[in-house]
Amino acid sequence: MKIYIKNMVCRRCKMVVKNELENLGLHPVSVELGEVVILESDIEHVIQTLRMNLQTLGFSIIDDKKSQTIDKIKNLIIDLVQNKNNQIKSNLSDYLIEHLAQDYSSLSKLFSEVEGITIEKYFIHQKIEKVKELLMYDEMTLNEMAFLLNYSSVAHLSNQFKKVTGFSPSHYKQLKEKKRRQIEDL
């Protein structure tokens, strides 16, 4: 049986959900971002408990098809940016079509109607959040970040970053440094 779960965005999420399923005596066959396959076909006896337990952990079971599709789109984009270093062999629309086996125009329309943002803007926002994370680590140059996230140039990354955040990457980095205080100064 397949169960679709909202807000699974990382490996730790997968581990937490798997542990919760096992604690309820269920047998997960696979646990992926947003989608769990369990051995059992009838879970009516534990579904309410599972719902409540997942909700306390920040997750929720998705019952309707539209929400499942949107969650799949989000999980594919998050996984692409966070775990696959944006290694996309074609464009984003082809990537989503390949993984969801649905027409892109209908996916795009559904996503925009429900989320109030286009798939492309959501993708850009995810990439910018990754850039913010990398800026905090201060281990990569902007050139390396641009390459990692498949930007055509540092200028393109910087322009998109400024458009989304209102700051240049270097200014954002300076703000970060000013927000933090030394332990001795506390």
C-alpha positions, 0 to 999 in steps of 0.5 A: 500500500502506498501512503503519501506524506507531506513535508518529507524533504530530507533523509532525516525525514525519511528515517523519522517516518520509517521509525514511526511506521515500525513503531506502529507495527507496520512494515515499510518496503520503501520510504522515499521523499513524500511517498511510503510503500508498506507491506500491509494493505489494510491499515484502518486499525492504525491510520488515525494513530499514524495521522496524529503521530505524523502530525506531531512530527510535522508531517501529514498524510495526503489523501487527495490527488491534487495535493499528492501531485503538488507534493511530488513536484516539490519533493522532486525539486527539493531533491534535485537542488539539495541532493543531486546538485541540480544535475539535470540533463534537460530542462526542469519541465522535461525532468518533471514530465519524466518523473511524473509521467504527466503533461507539463502544462497541466502540472504547471497550471495545477501548481500555480493555482494551488501554490500561488507561484509558478513551478519555475519560481519555486525552483528558483527559490529553492536554489536561492535557499541553497545559495544562502546555506552555502554562503553561511558555510563560507566554504565555496566561492560564488563561482563554485556555487554557480557551477554546482547549481547549474547557473550559466554564470556568477552574474546570473546567480547574483542577479537572481539572488538579488531579485529574490532576497533584495541583497547581493550575495556578498552583502547577504554574507556580510549581514550574516556575519553581523547577526552572529556574536562571539560567545565572549560578547554574550 
